[in-house]
Amino acid sequence: MSVAVAVRQNLERSSWIRKMFEEGRRLKQQFGETKVFDFSLGNPDLEPPAEFLQALAAAAASAELGTHAYMPNAGYQFARVAMAEKIAAEHALAMTADDVILTVGAAGALNVVLKTIMDPGDEVIVIRPYFAEYAFYIANHGGCMKPVDAGDGFLPDMATIAAALSAKTAAVILNTPNNPSGRVYPRSVIEDLAAVLLKAGRETGRQPVLIVDEPYRDIVYDGLVAPPILDAYPESIVVSSFSKTLSIPGERIGYIGVNPAIGDKRLLLDCMVMANRILGYVNAPALMQRAVAASWRARADIDRYRRRRDMLTGVLDASGLSYAKPEGAFYLFCQVPPAKHSHDAADSSDVAFAMHLKTFNVLGVPGTGFGCPGWLRFSYCVPETVIEASKPAFIEALRHW
Ligand SMILES: Cc1ncc(COP(=O)(O)O)c(C=O)c1O
C-alpha cells in the first residue's frame, strides 16, 4: 500500500489541536474526567437553540417526494434566498440568491473558493496567528500560503500586507472574529485593507480576492458588533457556517456569498458550483439546508461564552498569566511567560509550556500551530465547572514554571 508523500507529510505536521485533544482523552482515562482541564478543542458544547431543533424536526418529518433527492449543486433556492438576506444585512449590500452557494461548512466553502480562484503556485496571504487548517486547504489546490505578522493587538498590519502582495497573490484570507486571538477587526482596519488591496491591484494588474472567513461573526461580547466587510471591497467573498452560532459543527452546513460587484461574477459562481460538485460535496446536506433556512436568525446562548471568558480571565489573572482579552469567538490567546528555572530559550517555548501545563492536567494548544510561537491558545467551549476547577492547577503550574 502506498500513501502519497504530500499526504503523509500533512499527517506528520497535523495539528497540535488534535495532538492535545488526544492527550486530553488519555489523561481523562488515567485521572478521571473531573481531574483534567482540557481547553484544547474549539468544539461548541452548548445546546443548539430551540428554533433550530424545531425546524430540524419539522424538516425531518416531511414525507414529500423528492425531499431526499439530489438537487442543484448550489443548494435549494429557498435556502439561497435566506442566506442572501442574512449576508446582505451583515455586509451592508444588496445580494440575491444567485450570489450564494450552500456548502459543507465553512471548511467546505474555503476549499471551493480556493480551488476556483488559484492556479498552481499562486499565493494566499494569511495573517498570524491564523487558523491552522488554512495551510492544508491552500495546499489542497496547489497554492502556497504566505503568512504575515499581525501588528499591535493582533490587528492586520497594512505595511506587512502591502509588502507581501504581488502579481502571484490570488487572495488574502481575513478571519474575524479571530481564531485564535479573539480579536474583532474594527471597520477602520477593513477600510485600510481595502485601500491597500486596491492599490496593489492597480500596481500589479491583478486584483486579489479578499476571502472573509467569519464563522464566529455572532459570537462577540460587551456590546460589540462585527462590522460589515464586503461593502468595503468589490473583489470579496464571504465564507461562513452555522457550526458555532447554532452550535451544530457536526452537521456541516455553511455557505459562500459572493460580492455582486466582483469581476467575472457569473463565471466565478458557475465555476464554484462546479467545484462544489467535483470536490465530492455535490451539494450541502439537504436536511440541514431546510433547518437553517428556517432558523438562521436564532443563536446559541452566546452570553454563556462571555461568562466563561470572564471566568477564564479570572483564573489566568490569579495565576499571573498575560493574555489578549477576547472580544469575540471562544478562544483566549495567552503569552508564554519566561521559565523561571532555566535560561535556555527552548525551555520557555510555547511547546515546552504546553507540555509543562500538561503535567498539571491543563491542556492548551501551542501558538506554533497558528504560526505564532510564544503564545498558547485556550478554548473555553468547556463547562463552567471545568474552568472553576482548573484554578489551583494553573496556579501550581505557574509556581513551578
Ligand atoms: C477560523 C475558522 N474557519 C473555518 C472553520 C471551519 O468551520 P466549519 O465547521 O464551518 O467547517 C473553523 C472551525 O473551527 C474556524 O475556526
The ligand as a MOL file (V3000), in Angstrom:
LIG
                    3D

  0  0  0     0  0            999 V3000
M  V30 BEGIN CTAB
M  V30 COUNTS 16 16 0 0 0
M  V30 BEGIN ATOM
M  V30 1 C -11.4740 30.3350 11.5670 0
M  V30 2 C -12.2300 29.1160 11.1630 0
M  V30 3 N -12.5910 28.9840 9.8850 0
M  V30 4 C -13.2650 27.9050 9.4640 0
M  V30 5 C -13.6130 26.9040 10.3370 0
M  V30 6 C -14.3610 25.7160 9.8090 0
M  V30 7 O -15.6460 25.6700 10.3590 0
M  V30 8 P -16.7840 24.7100 9.8110 0
M  V30 9 O -17.1700 23.8250 10.9440 0
M  V30 10 O -17.8960 25.6000 9.4340 0
M  V30 11 O -16.2620 23.9740 8.6560 0
M  V30 12 C -13.2340 26.9890 11.6880 0
M  V30 13 C -13.5380 25.9120 12.6220 0
M  V30 14 O -13.0940 25.8320 13.7410 0
M  V30 15 C -12.5370 28.1380 12.1110 0
M  V30 16 O -12.1580 28.2900 13.3840 0
M  V30 END ATOM
M  V30 BEGIN BOND
M  V30 1 1 1 2
M  V30 2 1 2 3
M  V30 3 2 2 15
M  V30 4 2 3 4
M  V30 5 1 4 5
M  V30 6 1 5 6
M  V30 7 2 5 12
M  V30 8 1 6 7
M  V30 9 1 7 8
M  V30 10 2 8 9
M  V30 11 1 8 10
M  V30 12 1 8 11
M  V30 13 1 12 13
M  V30 14 1 12 15
M  V30 15 2 13 14
M  V30 16 1 15 16
M  V30 END BOND
M  V30 END CTAB
M  END
